[in-house]
Amino acid sequence: MVDLRDWSGLVRGRHDHFDGLYVRALIGSVGQSFASPFQVLANDGRRYFVKALDGCQEFARGSLAVEYVVAEAGRLIGAPVCDSSLIRIPEDFADWPMPFGKLQPGIAHASAAIEQAVESRPALRHRVQNDNRSRHVGLYALYDWCFGDDAQWLHDLDDDRAIYSHDHGLYLPPHDGSIRAELLQRCVDEPNELPDPAAGLAPEAVRGVSEALERINRDALVNVVRSVPASWPVTDDDLEALGWFLEHRASEVAARVRALI
């Protein structure tokens, strides 16, 4: 059994030393949905949808940390999440109008754009196309493991409707864009399963994803939560609780994934 006290002191020394990806140009206008995403061209030549602190209401600015951690957790188990990264907003783009202030230099969250995509919610669709019989398994797992809400899926029209999970800012209890240790503790043993029928899933993917959850180790989770930028409004204590939450849930979610078939 994983004890929250085992995580005490593991998330310390956070910083904003990130320059691997940065904004080269802003594209279009700011969206009006939760967290106000906007498109950019980055230094790697790709387009990204970016969420910055100034696009969120103050109470929901922790949603950037939720976005970041959920996507990184998804990669640990091979779930089909969009390519994403931290991204630096240079001084050149300061004061661009945002819904809740003006854009400030610093670290934001970027999700790579899929050139030809269609969104669907909340039902999982197109299971028989591409390798979605396998990809759907990762979505069941990620949604349960990270206590998902507001399920949103993208289908890549250039890749036979391959499915991706995206827009995770409302995952984790209390589903309001914040990370709070007391609510993570309260919900840690509660299932949070997708209601979609599981017929037709690939058995080998069920085995693979459940085994990936069972292999989750503390060091990998520490690396994820400790890399949340220091400038984002979430405390070390809350991030320690989040790492513990994910470690504690992993085996139980693995069992529920196995039960899908």
C-alpha positions as CSV (number, residue, x, y, z in Angstrom):
1,M,0.0,0.0,0.0
2,V,1.4,3.4,-1.0
3,D,1.3,6.0,1.8
4,L,1.1,9.7,1.1
5,R,3.9,10.2,3.7
6,D,6.2,8.3,1.3
7,W,6.0,11.3,-1.0
8,S,6.9,13.9,1.6
9,G,9.7,16.1,0.3
10,L,10.0,14.4,-3.2
11,V,8.7,17.5,-5.1
12,R,11.2,20.3,-4.3
13,G,13.5,22.5,-6.4
14,R,11.0,23.3,-9.2
15,H,12.2,25.9,-11.7
16,D,11.4,27.6,-15.0
17,H,14.6,26.7,-16.8
18,F,13.0,25.5,-20.0
19,D,14.0,26.6,-23.6
20,G,13.5,23.4,-25.6
21,L,10.4,24.8,-27.4
22,Y,9.5,28.5,-27.8
23,V,6.9,30.6,-29.7
24,R,8.1,32.1,-33.0
25,A,4.8,33.5,-34.2
26,L,1.2,33.8,-33.0
27,I,-1.5,32.5,-35.4
28,G,-5.1,33.8,-35.4
29,S,-7.1,34.9,-32.4
30,V,-7.6,33.5,-28.9
31,G,-10.3,30.9,-28.5
32,Q,-13.2,31.5,-26.1
33,S,-13.4,28.1,-24.5
34,F,-12.1,27.1,-21.1
35,A,-8.4,28.2,-20.8
36,S,-8.6,30.2,-24.1
37,P,-6.2,28.3,-26.3
38,F,-4.4,30.0,-29.2
39,Q,-2.4,28.8,-32.1
40,V,1.3,29.4,-32.5
41,L,4.2,28.5,-34.8
42,A,7.1,27.1,-32.7
43,N,10.8,27.0,-33.3
44,D,10.6,23.4,-34.4
45,G,8.4,24.5,-37.4
46,R,5.2,22.9,-36.0
47,R,1.9,24.4,-35.1
48,Y,0.7,24.1,-31.5
49,F,-2.4,25.0,-29.5
50,V,-1.1,26.9,-26.5
51,K,-2.7,27.5,-23.1
52,A,-1.2,30.2,-20.9
53,L,-1.9,31.4,-17.4
54,D,-3.4,34.6,-18.7
55,G,-6.0,32.7,-20.7
56,C,-7.5,31.2,-17.5
57,Q,-9.6,32.7,-14.7
58,E,-7.5,32.9,-11.6
59,F,-9.1,30.0,-9.8
60,A,-8.4,27.7,-12.8
61,R,-4.8,28.5,-13.6
62,G,-3.7,25.2,-12.1
63,S,-5.3,23.6,-15.2
64,L,-2.0,24.1,-17.0
65,A,-0.4,21.7,-14.5
66,V,-3.3,19.3,-14.9
67,E,-2.9,19.4,-18.7
68,Y,0.8,18.8,-18.4
69,V,0.7,16.0,-15.9
70,V,-2.2,14.1,-17.5
71,A,-0.5,14.1,-20.9
72,E,2.8,12.9,-19.4
73,A,1.0,10.2,-17.5
74,G,-0.6,9.1,-20.7
75,R,2.7,8.7,-22.3
76,L,3.9,6.5,-19.4
77,I,1.3,3.9,-20.3
78,G,1.2,4.3,-24.1
79,A,-2.1,6.1,-24.2
80,P,-2.8,8.0,-27.4
81,V,-2.4,11.6,-26.3
82,C,-1.4,14.4,-28.6
83,D,2.2,15.4,-28.7
84,S,2.6,18.1,-26.1
85,S,5.3,20.1,-24.3
86,L,6.1,23.0,-22.2
87,I,6.7,26.1,-24.3
88,R,8.3,29.4,-23.6
89,I,6.6,32.7,-24.6
90,P,9.3,35.2,-25.3
91,E,9.3,38.9,-24.4
92,D,8.4,39.8,-28.0
93,F,4.8,38.6,-27.4
94,A,4.1,40.3,-24.1
95,D,0.8,42.3,-23.8
96,W,-1.1,40.4,-26.5
97,P,-4.7,40.6,-25.4
98,M,-6.1,37.6,-23.5
99,P,-9.5,37.1,-21.9
100,F,-8.3,37.5,-18.4
101,G,-5.4,39.9,-18.8
102,K,-2.5,40.3,-21.3
103,L,-0.1,37.6,-22.4
104,Q,3.0,37.5,-20.2
105,P,6.4,36.1,-21.0
106,G,7.1,32.7,-19.4
107,I,6.2,29.1,-19.6
108,A,2.9,27.8,-21.1
109,H,1.6,24.4,-22.2
110,A,1.5,23.4,-25.9
111,S,-0.3,20.6,-27.7
112,A,0.7,19.8,-31.3
113,A,-2.0,20.6,-33.9
114,I,-3.3,17.7,-36.0
115,E,-3.6,19.1,-39.5
116,Q,-6.8,17.5,-40.5
117,A,-8.8,16.6,-37.3
118,V,-12.4,16.3,-36.2
119,E,-13.4,16.4,-32.6
120,S,-16.0,14.1,-31.0
121,R,-17.4,14.0,-27.5
122,P,-18.1,12.2,-25.3
123,A,-18.6,8.7,-26.9
124,L,-15.7,6.7,-28.3
125,R,-16.2,6.2,-32.0
126,H,-14.6,4.6,-35.1
127,R,-13.3,1.6,-33.1
128,V,-12.9,-0.6,-36.2
129,Q,-10.8,2.0,-38.1
130,N,-7.0,2.3,-37.9
131,D,-5.7,0.7,-34.7
132,N,-8.4,2.3,-32.6
133,R,-9.3,-1.1,-31.1
134,S,-5.9,-0.8,-29.3
135,R,-5.9,3.0,-28.9
136,H,-9.3,3.0,-27.1
137,V,-7.8,0.8,-24.4
138,G,-5.4,3.5,-23.5
139,L,-8.2,6.0,-23.3
140,Y,-10.2,3.8,-20.9
141,A,-7.1,3.6,-18.7
142,L,-6.1,7.2,-18.8
143,Y,-9.6,8.5,-18.0
144,D,-9.9,6.2,-15.0
145,W,-6.4,6.7,-13.7
146,C,-6.4,10.5,-14.0
147,F,-10.1,10.8,-12.9
148,G,-11.2,12.3,-16.2
149,D,-14.1,14.6,-16.9
150,D,-15.3,16.4,-20.1
151,A,-14.0,13.6,-22.3
152,Q,-12.8,15.0,-25.7
153,W,-11.4,13.0,-28.6
154,L,-9.7,14.0,-31.8
155,H,-9.7,11.9,-35.0
156,D,-6.9,12.3,-37.5
157,L,-8.6,12.4,-40.9
158,D,-5.2,11.9,-42.6
159,D,-4.6,8.7,-40.7
160,D,-7.9,6.8,-41.0
161,R,-9.5,8.5,-38.0
162,A,-6.8,7.5,-35.5
163,I,-8.1,8.7,-32.1
164,Y,-6.3,11.0,-29.6
165,S,-7.2,12.2,-26.2
166,H,-6.8,16.0,-25.7
167,D,-7.8,19.0,-23.6
168,H,-7.3,17.5,-20.1
169,G,-7.6,20.7,-18.1
170,L,-10.7,19.4,-16.2
171,Y,-9.3,16.0,-15.3
172,L,-8.5,15.2,-11.7
173,P,-10.9,15.9,-8.8
174,P,-12.5,18.4,-8.3
175,H,-12.7,18.9,-12.1
176,D,-12.4,22.6,-12.0
177,G,-8.8,23.2,-13.2
178,S,-7.2,23.0,-9.7
179,I,-5.1,20.5,-7.9
180,R,-6.0,20.0,-4.2
181,A,-4.4,17.4,-2.0
182,E,-7.5,16.9,0.2
183,L,-9.7,16.1,-2.7
184,L,-7.2,13.7,-4.2
185,Q,-7.0,11.9,-0.9
186,R,-10.8,11.7,-0.8
187,C,-11.2,10.3,-4.3
188,V,-8.1,8.1,-4.5
189,D,-9.9,4.7,-4.3
190,E,-13.0,5.7,-6.3
191,P,-13.3,4.2,-9.8
192,N,-13.8,6.7,-12.6
193,E,-14.5,4.5,-15.6
194,L,-15.6,5.6,-19.1
195,P,-19.2,4.4,-19.6
196,D,-18.6,3.4,-23.2
197,P,-19.3,-0.3,-24.1
198,A,-16.0,-2.2,-24.2
199,A,-17.0,-4.7,-27.0
200,G,-14.3,-5.1,-29.7
201,L,-11.2,-3.9,-27.9
202,A,-7.9,-5.6,-28.8
203,P,-7.0,-8.2,-26.1
204,E,-3.3,-7.7,-26.6
205,A,-3.7,-3.9,-25.9
206,V,-5.7,-4.7,-22.7
207,R,-2.8,-6.8,-21.5
208,G,-0.2,-4.2,-22.6
209,V,-1.8,-1.2,-21.0
210,S,-2.7,-3.1,-17.7
211,E,0.9,-4.3,-17.5
212,A,2.2,-0.7,-18.1
213,L,0.1,0.5,-15.2
214,E,1.4,-2.3,-13.0
215,R,5.0,-1.3,-13.9
216,I,4.5,2.4,-13.0
217,N,7.3,3.4,-10.6
218,R,7.6,6.3,-8.2
219,D,10.7,7.7,-9.9
220,A,8.9,8.2,-13.2
221,L,6.0,10.0,-11.5
222,V,8.3,12.1,-9.4
223,N,10.0,13.2,-12.7
224,V,6.6,14.2,-14.1
225,V,5.2,16.2,-11.2
226,R,8.6,17.8,-10.3
227,S,8.9,19.2,-13.8
228,V,5.8,21.4,-13.4
229,P,7.1,24.9,-13.7
230,A,7.6,26.8,-10.5
231,S,5.7,29.8,-11.9
232,W,2.5,27.8,-12.2
233,P,0.2,28.3,-9.3
234,V,0.3,24.8,-7.7
235,T,2.1,23.9,-4.5
236,D,4.8,21.3,-4.0
237,D,2.6,19.6,-1.4
238,D,-0.3,19.4,-3.9
239,L,2.0,17.9,-6.5
240,E,3.3,15.4,-4.0
241,A,-0.3,14.4,-3.4
242,L,-0.9,14.1,-7.1
243,G,2.1,11.8,-7.6
244,W,0.9,9.7,-4.7
245,F,-2.6,9.6,-6.1
246,L,-1.4,8.3,-9.5
247,E,1.0,5.7,-7.9
248,H,-1.7,4.5,-5.5
249,R,-4.4,4.2,-8.2
250,A,-2.2,2.5,-10.8
251,S,-2.7,-1.2,-9.7
252,E,-6.5,-0.8,-9.2
253,V,-6.9,0.8,-12.6
254,A,-4.9,-2.0,-14.1
255,A,-7.3,-4.5,-12.7
256,R,-10.3,-2.6,-14.1
257,V,-8.6,-2.4,-17.5
258,R,-8.1,-6.2,-17.5
259,A,-11.8,-6.6,-16.7
260,L,-12.7,-4.8,-19.9
261,I,-12.5,-8.2,-21.7
